[in-house]
Amino acid sequence: MNRHELLDIATIRLSSLFLGGTKFFAHSIDSPPLVEVTTETTPPIDDLGDPSTAGRHDVVVDTPLGEFEAAYLPWRWLGAEYPTLIYHHGSGEQPFDVGRFSANSFRRLFLATEEDLPVNLITIQAPFHDGSNREYIRMMGDLENFVGMLAASAGLLEAITERLADRTDGSVAVSGISLGGWVINLHRACFGSAHRYVPLFAGAALGEMFASSAYRYMTADAARSRPSRLRELLNFETEFRGVDADDCAPLLGRYDRIIEYDRQRSSYTGMSIAVLDRGHVTGSLAGGSLREHVLAGVLDTDARA
């Protein structure tokens, strides 16, 4: 086991100790399947606002599990003729907090560089990500909240993508890291309207992360004792692999102990996978390499880590 793997495991074990009994699915693992909920979610197109207009846009997404509050922020708009990148953050991040000492992935990938990025840039905020990390994990005590959060984010992506298709000449690409990567893969499986998908550290066997990876220590004992139930409700490999489009440029970490390479690579059968020789934590910090891969995928060039 190398330092990349050890850091992943240590980070998760320390986080689980800090949270105590406040873990994922501590209250309930009752929920309809993720794909079913997402497919039946109504994209909030009529209430979306203008994705080319600066400022925070708060949006309520209606899902079969209720209404979920999300938001998006157009960060840079160069013009309708440019490609547009919609970015989804990782778990527990506050994507609109981009101050000098912020550690969120949106800042690391796209703002902490002097490079001129030739894309319109929009970032979205998933439900439950406008408060503290402890409050977020508390809400994840119910599997229905987790499923609804993912479905709402995918529905918001769909609404923005459809609106941009009517208002721009350029392509629309979506990318995300970890939680965000799962969301954009879910969008591809259930909606599939973006031109390009660039998932970072994600796959389509989501239940596996909670059942068998190092992240299982963040999962409540009652949920961990029913791994087949987690896989049944959260995996969407069949739907993802059933998409007949050459539109995905995935990146995985070879030593990732959370989104495990050996388990998730089968989600991308027939696709070229970029592999970063890092773990989840160390890979997430490799802003330059991730940015290069995302831009290559967005611009439909040779995407390599």
ZADO-1210 file (C-alpha; in nm, 4 decimals, padded with zeros to 6 digits):
<atoms>
<atom x="00.0000" y="00.0000" z="00.0000" code="MET" pos="1"/>
<atom x="00.1491" y="00.3359" z="-00.1027" code="ASN" pos="2"/>
<atom x="00.1164" y="00.6874" z="00.0376" code="ARG" pos="3"/>
<atom x="-00.1743" y="00.7763" z="-00.1922" code="HIS" pos="4"/>
<atom x="-00.3803" y="00.4842" z="-00.0649" code="GLU" pos="5"/>
<atom x="-00.2787" y="00.5408" z="00.2966" code="LEU" pos="6"/>
<atom x="-00.3857" y="00.9048" z="00.2807" code="LEU" pos="7"/>
<atom x="-00.7270" y="00.8103" z="00.1433" code="ASP" pos="8"/>
<atom x="-00.7827" y="00.5564" z="00.4190" code="ILE" pos="9"/>
<atom x="-00.6529" y="00.7824" z="00.6951" code="ALA" pos="10"/>
<atom x="-00.8685" y="01.0741" z="00.5765" code="THR" pos="11"/>
<atom x="-01.1847" y="00.8630" z="00.5768" code="ILE" pos="12"/>
<atom x="-01.1119" y="00.6989" z="00.9126" code="ARG" pos="13"/>
<atom x="-01.0455" y="01.0355" z="01.0787" code="LEU" pos="14"/>
<atom x="-01.3581" y="01.1842" z="00.9230" code="SER" pos="15"/>
<atom x="-01.5678" y="00.8928" z="01.0456" code="SER" pos="16"/>
<atom x="-01.4331" y="00.9353" z="01.3994" code="LEU" pos="17"/>
<atom x="-01.5118" y="01.3067" z="01.3902" code="PHE" pos="18"/>
<atom x="-01.8691" y="01.2393" z="01.2773" code="LEU" pos="19"/>
<atom x="-01.9360" y="00.9740" z="01.5408" code="GLY" pos="20"/>
<atom x="-02.2840" y="00.8329" z="01.4845" code="GLY" pos="21"/>
<atom x="-02.3723" y="01.0961" z="01.2231" code="THR" pos="22"/>
<atom x="-02.2964" y="00.8914" z="00.9146" code="LYS" pos="23"/>
<atom x="-02.4457" y="00.8220" z="00.5764" code="PHE" pos="24"/>
<atom x="-02.7828" y="00.6433" z="00.5956" code="PHE" pos="25"/>
<atom x="-02.7799" y="00.6223" z="00.9758" code="ALA" pos="26"/>
<atom x="-03.1568" y="00.6781" z="00.9933" code="HIS" pos="27"/>
<atom x="-03.2927" y="00.4963" z="00.6904" code="SER" pos="28"/>
<atom x="-03.1992" y="00.3155" z="00.3700" code="ILE" pos="29"/>
<atom x="-03.5528" y="00.3279" z="00.2356" code="ASP" pos="30"/>
<atom x="-03.5705" y="00.4903" z="-00.1071" code="SER" pos="31"/>
<atom x="-03.6821" y="00.4235" z="-00.4638" code="PRO" pos="32"/>
<atom x="-03.3911" y="00.3394" z="-00.6983" code="PRO" pos="33"/>
<atom x="-03.1709" y="00.6319" z="-00.7982" code="LEU" pos="34"/>
<atom x="-03.2269" y="00.5930" z="-01.1728" code="VAL" pos="35"/>
<atom x="-03.6039" y="00.5770" z="-01.1282" code="GLU" pos="36"/>
<atom x="-03.6094" y="00.8966" z="-00.9208" code="VAL" pos="37"/>
<atom x="-03.3783" y="01.0814" z="-01.1595" code="THR" pos="38"/>
<atom x="-03.5705" y="00.9807" z="-01.4706" code="THR" pos="39"/>
<atom x="-03.8931" y="01.1109" z="-01.3143" code="GLU" pos="40"/>
<atom x="-03.7400" y="01.4376" z="-01.1929" code="THR" pos="41"/>
<atom x="-03.8733" y="01.7504" z="-01.3628" code="THR" pos="42"/>
<atom x="-03.5921" y="01.9778" z="-01.4914" code="PRO" pos="43"/>
<atom x="-03.6780" y="02.3324" z="-01.3701" code="PRO" pos="44"/>
<atom x="-03.6495" y="02.4924" z="-01.7145" code="ILE" pos="45"/>
<atom x="-03.9282" y="02.7485" z="-01.6692" code="ASP" pos="46"/>
<atom x="-03.7852" y="02.8738" z="-01.3370" code="ASP" pos="47"/>
<atom x="-03.4195" y="02.8608" z="-01.4357" code="LEU" pos="48"/>
<atom x="-03.3375" y="03.2185" z="-01.5289" code="GLY" pos="49"/>
<atom x="-03.0718" y="03.3133" z="-01.7830" code="ASP" pos="50"/>
<atom x="-02.7512" y="03.1028" z="-01.7607" code="PRO" pos="51"/>
<atom x="-02.5570" y="03.3820" z="-01.9307" code="SER" pos="52"/>
<atom x="-02.6497" y="03.6395" z="-01.6631" code="THR" pos="53"/>
<atom x="-02.4023" y="03.6915" z="-01.3788" code="ALA" pos="54"/>
<atom x="-02.4991" y="03.6290" z="-01.0190" code="GLY" pos="55"/>
<atom x="-02.6298" y="03.3431" z="-00.8109" code="ARG" pos="56"/>
<atom x="-02.9480" y="03.1772" z="-00.9360" code="HIS" pos="57"/>
<atom x="-03.1459" y="02.9788" z="-00.6759" code="ASP" pos="58"/>
<atom x="-03.3563" y="02.6993" z="-00.8239" code="VAL" pos="59"/>
<atom x="-03.6075" y="02.4552" z="-00.6721" code="VAL" pos="60"/>
<atom x="-03.6052" y="02.1134" z="-00.8386" code="VAL" pos="61"/>
<atom x="-03.9153" y="01.8960" z="-00.8159" code="ASP" pos="62"/>
<atom x="-03.8367" y="01.5253" z="-00.7706" code="THR" pos="63"/>
<atom x="-04.0528" y="01.2236" z="-00.6797" code="PRO" pos="64"/>
<atom x="-03.9049" y="01.2583" z="-00.3288" code="LEU" pos="65"/>
<atom x="-04.0058" y="01.6222" z="-00.2914" code="GLY" pos="66"/>
<atom x="-03.8583" y="01.9621" z="-00.3709" code="GLU" pos="67"/>
<atom x="-03.4850" y="02.0234" z="-00.3340" code="PHE" pos="68"/>
<atom x="-03.3136" y="02.3616" z="-00.3292" code="GLU" pos="69"/>
<atom x="-03.0104" y="02.3958" z="-00.5575" code="ALA" pos="70"/>
<atom x="-02.8325" y="02.6867" z="-00.7238" code="ALA" pos="71"/>
<atom x="-02.5983" y="02.7788" z="-01.0060" code="TYR" pos="72"/>
<atom x="-02.3585" y="03.0621" z="-01.0771" code="LEU" pos="73"/>
<atom x="-02.2445" y="03.1749" z="-01.4240" code="PRO" pos="74"/>
<atom x="-01.8806" y="03.2590" z="-01.3495" code="TRP" pos="75"/>
<atom x="-01.7631" y="03.3693" z="-01.6934" code="ARG" pos="76"/>
<atom x="-01.9572" y="03.4333" z="-02.0128" code="TRP" pos="77"/>
<atom x="-01.7488" y="03.4964" z="-02.3244" code="LEU" pos="78"/>
<atom x="-02.0285" y="03.4702" z="-02.5760" code="GLY" pos="79"/>
<atom x="-02.2827" y="03.2397" z="-02.7380" code="ALA" pos="80"/>
<atom x="-02.0268" y="03.1198" z="-02.9926" code="GLU" pos="81"/>
<atom x="-01.7990" y="02.9666" z="-02.7256" code="TYR" pos="82"/>
<atom x="-01.8332" y="02.6172" z="-02.5758" code="PRO" pos="83"/>
<atom x="-01.9873" y="02.6126" z="-02.2278" code="THR" pos="84"/>
<atom x="-01.8626" y="02.4062" z="-01.9348" code="LEU" pos="85"/>
<atom x="-02.0978" y="02.3322" z="-01.6444" code="ILE" pos="86"/>
<atom x="-01.9031" y="02.2114" z="-01.3394" code="TYR" pos="87"/>
<atom x="-02.0343" y="02.0158" z="-01.0387" code="HIS" pos="88"/>
<atom x="-01.8402" y="02.0161" z="-00.7103" code="HIS" pos="89"/>
<atom x="-01.7447" y="01.7305" z="-00.4780" code="GLY" pos="90"/>
<atom x="-01.9127" y="01.6115" z="-00.1594" code="SER" pos="91"/>
<atom x="-01.9283" y="01.8669" z="00.1215" code="GLY" pos="92"/>
<atom x="-01.7857" y="02.1518" z="-00.0858" code="GLU" pos="93"/>
<atom x="-01.9298" y="02.5023" z="-00.1000" code="GLN" pos="94"/>
<atom x="-01.8614" y="02.5827" z="-00.4669" code="PRO" pos="95"/>
<atom x="-01.9435" y="02.9539" z="-00.4495" code="PHE" pos="96"/>
<atom x="-01.6832" y="03.0125" z="-00.1770" code="ASP" pos="97"/>
<atom x="-01.3839" y="03.1037" z="-00.3925" code="VAL" pos="98"/>
<atom x="-01.1840" y="03.3243" z="-00.1560" code="GLY" pos="99"/>
<atom x="-00.8073" y="03.3144" z="-00.1390" code="ARG" pos="100"/>
<atom x="-00.7991" y="03.0422" z="00.1258" code="PHE" pos="101"/>
<atom x="-01.0834" y="02.8354" z="-00.0171" code="SER" pos="102"/>
<atom x="-00.9980" y="02.4723" z="-00.0887" code="ALA" pos="103"/>
<atom x="-01.2924" y="02.3868" z="-00.3097" code="ASN" pos="104"/>
<atom x="-01.2291" y="02.2110" z="-00.6398" code="SER" pos="105"/>
<atom x="-01.3875" y="02.4788" z="-00.8604" code="PHE" pos="106"/>
<atom x="-01.1312" y="02.7322" z="-00.7435" code="ARG" pos="107"/>
<atom x="-00.8454" y="02.4811" z="-00.7701" code="ARG" pos="108"/>
<atom x="-00.9278" y="02.3771" z="-01.1243" code="LEU" pos="109"/>
<atom x="-01.0468" y="02.6953" z="-01.2872" code="PHE" pos="110"/>
<atom x="-00.9634" y="03.0044" z="-01.0824" code="LEU" pos="111"/>
<atom x="-00.6161" y="02.9341" z="-00.9437" code="ALA" pos="112"/>
<atom x="-00.4559" y="02.9748" z="-01.2850" code="THR" pos="113"/>
<atom x="-00.3490" y="03.2601" z="-01.5067" code="GLU" pos="114"/>
<atom x="-00.4420" y="03.0624" z="-01.8156" code="GLU" pos="115"/>
<atom x="-00.7181" y="03.2091" z="-02.0314" code="ASP" pos="116"/>
<atom x="-00.9813" y="02.9388" z="-02.0510" code="LEU" pos="117"/>
<atom x="-01.1684" y="02.9534" z="-02.3845" code="PRO" pos="118"/>
<atom x="-01.5053" y="02.8469" z="-02.2406" code="VAL" pos="119"/>
<atom x="-01.8139" y="02.9908" z="-02.0812" code="ASN" pos="120"/>
<atom x="-01.7995" y="02.8665" z="-01.7228" code="LEU" pos="121"/>
<atom x="-02.0927" y="02.7819" z="-01.4944" code="ILE" pos="122"/>
<atom x="-02.0759" y="02.6120" z="-01.1546" code="THR" pos="123"/>
<atom x="-02.3683" y="02.4581" z="-00.9720" code="ILE" pos="124"/>
<atom x="-02.4400" y="02.3940" z="-00.6044" code="GLN" pos="125"/>
<atom x="-02.6093" y="02.0707" z="-00.5035" code="ALA" pos="126"/>
<atom x="-02.8840" y="02.0633" z="-00.2402" code="PRO" pos="127"/>
<atom x="-02.7612" y="02.0622" z="00.1224" code="PHE" pos="128"/>
<atom x="-02.4341" y="02.2339" z="00.0292" code="HIS" pos="129"/>
<atom x="-02.5062" y="02.5837" z="00.1560" code="ASP" pos="130"/>
<atom x="-02.4330" y="02.5119" z="00.5239" code="GLY" pos="131"/>
<atom x="-02.1814" y="02.3286" z="00.7404" code="SER" pos="132"/>
<atom x="-02.0345" y="01.9913" z="00.6491" code="ASN" pos="133"/>
<atom x="-02.1760" y="01.8410" z="00.9690" code="ARG" pos="134"/>
<atom x="-02.5254" y="01.9573" z="00.8746" code="GLU" pos="135"/>
<atom x="-02.4781" y="01.8107" z="00.5272" code="TYR" pos="136"/>
<atom x="-02.3814" y="01.4699" z="00.6673" code="ILE" pos="137"/>
<atom x="-02.6753" y="01.4865" z="00.9089" code="ARG" pos="138"/>
<atom x="-02.9127" y="01.5272" z="00.6138" code="MET" pos="139"/>
<atom x="-02.7441" y="01.2302" z="00.4468" code="MET" pos="140"/>
<atom x="-02.8685" y="01.0141" z="00.7338" code="GLY" pos="141"/>
<atom x="-03.1672" y="00.9334" z="00.5128" code="ASP" pos="142"/>
<atom x="-03.0944" y="00.7602" z="00.1838" code="LEU" pos="143"/>
<atom x="-03.3920" y="00.9414" z="00.0294" code="GLU" pos="144"/>
<atom x="-03.2150" y="01.2746" z="00.0840" code="ASN" pos="145"/>
<atom x="-02.9012" y="01.1427" z="-00.0853" code="PHE" pos="146"/>
<atom x="-03.0972" y="01.0062" z="-00.3816" code="VAL" pos="147"/>
<atom x="-03.3038" y="01.3249" z="-00.4064" code="GLY" pos="148"/>
<atom x="-02.9902" y="01.5400" z="-00.3950" code="MET" pos="149"/>
<atom x="-02.8314" y="01.3522" z="-00.6855" code="LEU" pos="150"/>
<atom x="-03.1529" y="01.3537" z="-00.8879" code="ALA" pos="151"/>
<atom x="-03.2022" y="01.7270" z="-00.8259" code="ALA" pos="152"/>
<atom x="-02.8476" y="01.8083" z="-00.9372" code="SER" pos="153"/>
<atom x="-02.8935" y="01.5993" z="-01.2509" code="ALA" pos="154"/>
<atom x="-03.2255" y="01.7741" z="-01.3148" code="GLY" pos="155"/>
<atom x="-03.0622" y="02.1152" z="-01.2765" code="LEU" pos="156"/>
<atom x="-02.7881" y="02.0112" z="-01.5201" code="LEU" pos="157"/>
<atom x="-03.0553" y="01.9075" z="-01.7663" code="GLU" pos="158"/>
<atom x="-03.2399" y="02.2389" z="-01.7347" code="ALA" pos="159"/>
<atom x="-02.9236" y="02.4433" z="-01.7914" code="ILE" pos="160"/>
<atom x="-02.8153" y="02.2225" z="-02.0817" code="THR" pos="161"/>
<atom x="-03.1524" y="02.2546" z="-02.2535" code="GLU" pos="162"/>
<atom x="-03.1648" y="02.6305" z="-02.2024" code="ARG" pos="163"/>
<atom x="-02.8137" y="02.6725" z="-02.3420" code="LEU" pos="164"/>
<atom x="-02.9005" y="02.4614" z="-02.6457" code="ALA" pos="165"/>
<atom x="-03.1617" y="02.7253" z="-02.7336" code="ASP" pos="166"/>
<atom x="-02.9359" y="03.0253" z="-02.6723" code="ARG" pos="167"/>
<atom x="-02.5846" y="02.9328" z="-02.7853" code="THR" pos="168"/>
<atom x="-02.4056" y="02.8125" z="-03.0950" code="ASP" pos="169"/>
<atom x="-02.1271" y="02.6363" z="-02.9055" code="GLY" pos="170"/>
<atom x="-02.1246" y="02.2919" z="-02.7471" code="SER" pos="171"/>
<atom x="-02.2305" y="02.2238" z="-02.3874" code="VAL" pos="172"/>
<atom x="-02.0057" y="02.0048" z="-02.1725" code="ALA" pos="173"/>
<atom x="-02.0481" y="01.8912" z="-01.8123" code="VAL" pos="174"/>
<atom x="-01.7772" y="01.7906" z="-01.5695" code="SER" pos="175"/>
<atom x="-01.7572" y="01.7148" z="-01.2008" code="GLY" pos="176"/>
<atom x="-01.5326" y="01.5629" z="-00.9390" code="ILE" pos="177"/>
<atom x="-01.6217" y="01.2766" z="-00.7029" code="SER" pos="178"/>
<atom x="-01.9865" y="01.3516" z="-00.6070" code="LEU" pos="179"/>
<atom x="-01.9992" y="01.5781" z="-00.9120" code="GLY" pos="180"/>
<atom x="-01.8644" y="01.3006" z="-01.1327" code="GLY" pos="181"/>
<atom x="-02.1401" y="01.0663" z="-01.0160" code="TRP" pos="182"/>
<atom x="-02.3979" y="01.3352" z="-01.0926" code="VAL" pos="183"/>
<atom x="-02.2804" y="01.3966" z="-01.4481" code="ILE" pos="184"/>
<atom x="-02.2614" y="01.0228" z="-01.5181" code="ASN" pos="185"/>
<atom x="-02.6158" y="00.9952" z="-01.3827" code="LEU" pos="186"/>
<atom x="-02.7198" y="01.2798" z="-01.6138" code="HIS" pos="187"/>
<atom x="-02.5659" y="01.0944" z="-01.9087" code="ARG" pos="188"/>
<atom x="-02.7524" y="00.7745" z="-01.8145" code="ALA" pos="189"/>
<atom x="-03.0914" y="00.9423" z="-01.7640" code="CYS" pos="190"/>
<atom x="-03.0921" y="01.2505" z="-01.9908" code="PHE" pos="191"/>
<atom x="-02.7858" y="01.2434" z="-02.2170" code="GLY" pos="192"/>
<atom x="-02.8366" y="01.5903" z="-02.3671" code="SER" pos="193"/>
<atom x="-02.4860" y="01.7340" z="-02.3165" code="ALA" pos="194"/>
<atom x="-02.2346" y="01.7181" z="-02.5993" code="HIS" pos="195"/>
<atom x="-01.9453" y="01.6080" z="-02.3777" code="ARG" pos="196"/>
<atom x="-01.9106" y="01.4423" z="-02.0344" code="TYR" pos="197"/>
<atom x="-01.5864" y="01.4606" z="-01.8344" code="VAL" pos="198"/>
<atom x="-01.6264" y="01.2741" z="-01.5023" code="PRO" pos="199"/>
<atom x="-01.3364" y="01.2937" z="-01.2559" code="LEU" pos="200"/>
<atom x="-01.2995" y="01.0191" z="-00.9924" code="PHE" pos="201"/>
<atom x="-01.6416" y="00.8597" z="-01.0476" code="ALA" pos="202"/>
<atom x="-01.8072" y="00.5675" z="-01.2215" code="GLY" pos="203"/>
<atom x="-02.1554" y="00.4166" z="-01.2313" code="ALA" pos="204"/>
<atom x="-02.1331" y="00.1608" z="-00.9469" code="ALA" pos="205"/>
<atom x="-02.2200" y="00.4127" z="-00.6778" code="LEU" pos="206"/>
<atom x="-02.3479" y="00.1604" z="-00.4255" code="GLY" pos="207"/>
<atom x="-02.0083" y="-00.0077" z="-00.4303" code="GLU" pos="208"/>
<atom x="-01.8450" y="00.3011" z="-00.2805" code="MET" pos="209"/>
<atom x="-02.0561" y="00.2715" z="00.0347" code="PHE" pos="210"/>
<atom x="-02.0478" y="-00.1078" z="00.0439" code="ALA" pos="211"/>
<atom x="-01.6832" y="-00.2010" z="-00.0073" code="SER" pos="212"/>
<atom x="-01.4442" y="00.0949" z="-00.0537" code="SER" pos="213"/>
<atom x="-01.2689" y="00.2854" z="00.2234" code="ALA" pos="214"/>
<atom x="-01.5751" y="00.5109" z="00.2258" code="TYR" pos="215"/>
<atom x="-01.7693" y="00.2335" z="00.3965" code="ARG" pos="216"/>
<atom x="-01.6381" y="00.3754" z="00.7250" code="TYR" pos="217"/>
<atom x="-01.8517" y="00.6832" z="00.6534" code="MET" pos="218"/>
<atom x="-02.1558" y="00.4572" z="00.6182" code="THR" pos="219"/>
<atom x="-02.3724" y="00.3605" z="00.9151" code="ALA" pos="220"/>
<atom x="-02.3412" y="00.0009" z="01.0348" code="ASP" pos="221"/>
<atom x="-02.7049" y="-00.0823" z="00.9560" code="ALA" pos="222"/>
<atom x="-02.6553" y="00.0268" z="00.5944" code="ALA" pos="223"/>
<atom x="-02.3169" y="-00.1448" z="00.5610" code="ARG" pos="224"/>
<atom x="-02.4774" y="-00.4704" z="00.6725" code="SER" pos="225"/>
<atom x="-02.7002" y="-00.4596" z="00.3603" code="ARG" pos="226"/>
<atom x="-02.4517" y="-00.4084" z="00.0761" code="PRO" pos="227"/>
<atom x="-02.6761" y="-00.5727" z="-00.1835" code="SER" pos="228"/>
<atom x="-02.9496" y="-00.3220" z="-00.1007" code="ARG" pos="229"/>
<atom x="-02.7095" y="-00.0284" z="-00.1519" code="LEU" pos="230"/>
<atom x="-02.5956" y="-00.1700" z="-00.4851" code="ARG" pos="231"/>
<atom x="-02.9545" y="-00.2356" z="-00.5960" code="GLU" pos="232"/>
<atom x="-03.0680" y="00.1207" z="-00.5258" code="LEU" pos="233"/>
<atom x="-02.7593" y="00.3215" z="-00.6231" code="LEU" pos="234"/>
<atom x="-02.5785" y="00.1444" z="-00.9075" code="ASN" pos="235"/>
<atom x="-02.6615" y="00.2543" z="-01.2624" code="PHE" pos="236"/>
<atom x="-02.4018" y="00.0725" z="-01.4716" code="GLU" pos="237"/>
<atom x="-02.6538" y="-00.0876" z="-01.7077" code="THR" pos="238"/>
<atom x="-02.8166" y="00.2444" z="-01.7956" code="GLU" pos="239"/>
<atom x="-02.4825" y="00.4225" z="-01.8290" code="PHE" pos="240"/>
<atom x="-02.3281" y="00.1597" z="-02.0557" code="ARG" pos="241"/>
<atom x="-02.6476" y="00.1521" z="-02.2592" code="GLY" pos="242"/>
<atom x="-02.5867" y="00.5051" z="-02.3900" code="VAL" pos="243"/>
<atom x="-02.4801" y="00.4748" z="-02.7533" code="ASP" pos="244"/>
<atom x="-02.2675" y="00.7884" z="-02.7861" code="ALA" pos="245"/>
<atom x="-01.8958" y="00.8577" z="-02.8011" code="ASP" pos="246"/>
<atom x="-01.9209" y="01.1549" z="-02.5658" code="ASP" pos="247"/>
<atom x="-01.7401" y="01.0640" z="-02.2434" code="CYS" pos="248"/>
<atom x="-01.3803" y="01.1311" z="-02.1320" code="ALA" pos="249"/>
<atom x="-01.3451" y="00.9757" z="-01.7839" code="PRO" pos="250"/>
<atom x="-01.0525" y="01.0064" z="-01.5436" code="LEU" pos="251"/>
<atom x="-00.9816" y="00.7703" z="-01.2530" code="LEU" pos="252"/>
<atom x="-00.7090" y="00.7498" z="-00.9900" code="GLY" pos="253"/>
<atom x="-00.5031" y="00.4322" z="-01.0051" code="ARG" pos="254"/>
<atom x="-00.4571" y="00.4261" z="-00.6252" code="TYR" pos="255"/>
<atom x="-00.7970" y="00.5715" z="-00.5316" code="ASP" pos="256"/>
<atom x="-00.9376" y="00.3799" z="-00.2343" code="ARG" pos="257"/>
<atom x="-01.2729" y="00.5631" z="-00.2427" code="ILE" pos="258"/>
<atom x="-01.3641" y="00.5520" z="-00.6119" code="ILE" pos="259"/>
<atom x="-01.1674" y="00.2352" z="-00.6745" code="GLU" pos="260"/>
<atom x="-01.0120" y="00.2012" z="-01.0173" code="TYR" pos="261"/>
<atom x="-01.0460" y="-00.1772" z="-01.0411" code="ASP" pos="262"/>
<atom x="-01.4169" y="-00.1623" z="-00.9570" code="ARG" pos="263"/>
<atom x="-01.5263" y="00.1484" z="-01.1476" code="GLN" pos="264"/>
<atom x="-01.3340" y="00.1038" z="-01.4740" code="ARG" pos="265"/>
<atom x="-01.5893" y="-00.1515" z="-01.5942" code="SER" pos="266"/>
<atom x="-01.8425" y="00.1336" z="-01.6059" code="SER" pos="267"/>
<atom x="-01.6429" y="00.2693" z="-01.8999" code="TYR" pos="268"/>
<atom x="-01.6204" y="-00.0433" z="-02.1140" code="THR" pos="269"/>
<atom x="-01.5247" y="00.0580" z="-02.4677" code="GLY" pos="270"/>
<atom x="-01.4105" y="00.4052" z="-02.3621" code="MET" pos="271"/>
<atom x="-01.0611" y="00.5451" z="-02.3280" code="SER" pos="272"/>
<atom x="-00.9938" y="00.6097" z="-01.9580" code="ILE" pos="273"/>
<atom x="-00.7323" y="00.8616" z="-01.8440" code="ALA" pos="274"/>
<atom x="-00.5538" y="00.7341" z="-01.5320" code="VAL" pos="275"/>
<atom x="-00.3807" y="00.9529" z="-01.2763" code="LEU" pos="276"/>
<atom x="-00.1170" y="00.7728" z="-01.0687" code="ASP" pos="277"/>
<atom x="-00.2589" y="00.9146" z="-00.7473" code="ARG" pos="278"/>
<atom x="-00.5286" y="00.8450" z="-00.4908" code="GLY" pos="279"/>
<atom x="-00.8528" y="01.0275" z="-00.4297" code="HIS" pos="280"/>
<atom x="-00.7111" y="01.2938" z="-00.2000" code="VAL" pos="281"/>
<atom x="-00.3805" y="01.3469" z="-00.3801" code="THR" pos="282"/>
<atom x="-00.5493" y="01.3280" z="-00.7192" code="GLY" pos="283"/>
<atom x="-00.8065" y="01.5897" z="-00.6230" code="SER" pos="284"/>
<atom x="-00.5216" y="01.8265" z="-00.5391" code="LEU" pos="285"/>
<atom x="-00.3631" y="01.7883" z="-00.8844" code="ALA" pos="286"/>
<atom x="-00.5438" y="02.0936" z="-01.0202" code="GLY" pos="287"/>
<atom x="-00.3234" y="02.1428" z="-01.3257" code="GLY" pos="288"/>
<atom x="-00.3565" y="01.7849" z="-01.4484" code="SER" pos="289"/>
<atom x="-00.7304" y="01.7795" z="-01.3884" code="LEU" pos="290"/>
<atom x="-00.7823" y="02.1143" z="-01.5610" code="ARG" pos="291"/>
<atom x="-00.5852" y="01.9958" z="-01.8649" code="GLU" pos="292"/>
<atom x="-00.7955" y="01.6817" z="-01.8870" code="HIS" pos="293"/>
<atom x="-01.1249" y="01.8679" z="-01.8491" code="VAL" pos="294"/>
<atom x="-01.0401" y="02.1266" z="-02.1135" code="LEU" pos="295"/>
<atom x="-00.9239" y="01.8569" z="-02.3544" code="ALA" pos="296"/>
<atom x="-01.2526" y="01.6747" z="-02.3020" code="GLY" pos="297"/>
<atom x="-01.4619" y="01.9895" z="-02.3378" code="VAL" pos="298"/>
<atom x="-01.2843" y="02.0921" z="-02.6560" code="LEU" pos="299"/>
<atom x="-01.2996" y="01.7307" z="-02.7810" code="ASP" pos="300"/>
<atom x="-00.9245" y="01.6966" z="-02.8219" code="THR" pos="301"/>
<atom x="-00.6901" y="01.4250" z="-02.6968" code="ASP" pos="302"/>
<atom x="-00.7750" y="01.4052" z="-02.3253" code="ALA" pos="303"/>
<atom x="-00.4858" y="01.2686" z="-02.1208" code="ARG" pos="304"/>
<atom x="-00.4099" y="01.3044" z="-01.7502" code="ALA" pos="305"/>
</atoms>
